[in-house]
Amino acid sequence: MIRRERSSGWLGWFEDTGHRHGAEYPLQMTIATTNGESVWAFRYSSEGRSRSLYYSRDVRTLRELYPERPLLHEVSDETRIIVSEPLVDLAEAWNEVPELGYGHIREGGHELHAFHPR
């Protein structure tokens, strides 16, 4: 069991409230959000064993790897897909968001980072 010090911020509020009401692991989340220009995909749980989260590689690379897939030719170069489990058996298509991590996807690239809520 992972216990954290009393924390601040909205995640801390959820965890603190859950612990006060007897929940051993009060928070389990995978979240994707956008500001219209970038997308962030977060993977977190109080237990430290959250469900999986993936996002697709850039479509230009996928078209090179899988030229026989017509859907890849119908979407824009900047398209990304965010899923809990890979949708199809395209081994090179997916980036897994690491446990306690997040992906930042924007025009021209993506990055993976550690996620340490306050």
Backbone hydrogen bonds, N-H to C=O, Kabsch-Sander energy under -0.5 kcal/mol:
donor,donor_aa,acceptor,acceptor_aa,energy
3,R,1,M,-0.6
8,S,118,R,-2.5
12,G,8,S,-0.7
13,W,9,G,-2.1
14,F,10,W,-2.2
15,E,11,L,-2.6
16,D,12,G,-3.0
17,T,13,W,-2.6
18,G,14,F,-2.5
19,H,15,E,-2.6
20,R,16,D,-2.2
21,H,17,T,-1.2
22,G,19,H,-1.7
23,A,18,G,-2.9
24,E,22,G,-0.6
29,M,44,Y,-3.1
31,I,42,F,-1.8
33,T,40,W,-2.5
35,N,38,S,-1.5
36,G,38,S,-0.6
39,V,105,I,-2.8
40,W,33,T,-2.8
41,A,103,G,-2.3
42,F,31,I,-3.3
43,R,101,G,-2.3
44,Y,29,M,-2.4
46,S,27,L,-2.9
48,G,45,S,-0.6
54,Y,83,V,-3.2
55,Y,95,N,-2.2
56,S,81,I,-2.2
57,R,93,A,-2.7
59,V,77,D,-0.8
59,V,79,T,-0.5
60,R,77,D,-0.6
62,L,58,D,-1.9
63,R,59,V,-2.7
64,E,60,R,-1.4
65,L,61,T,-2.2
66,Y,62,L,-3.0
69,R,66,Y,-1.8
72,L,69,R,-0.9
73,H,70,P,-1.7
74,E,71,L,-1.5
75,V,71,L,-0.6
79,T,76,S,-1.5
83,V,54,Y,-2.3
90,L,88,V,-2.1
91,A,89,D,-0.5
93,A,90,L,-2.3
94,W,91,A,-0.5
95,N,55,Y,-2.9
96,E,94,W,-0.5
97,V,53,L,-2.9
101,G,43,R,-1.0
101,G,98,P,-1.1
102,Y,113,H,-2.4
103,G,41,A,-2.4
104,H,111,E,-2.8
105,I,39,V,-3.3
105,I,103,G,-0.6
106,R,109,G,-2.6
107,E,37,E,-0.5
109,G,106,R,-2.4
111,E,104,H,-1.9
113,H,102,Y,-2.8
115,F,100,L,-3.7
116,H,114,A,-0.5
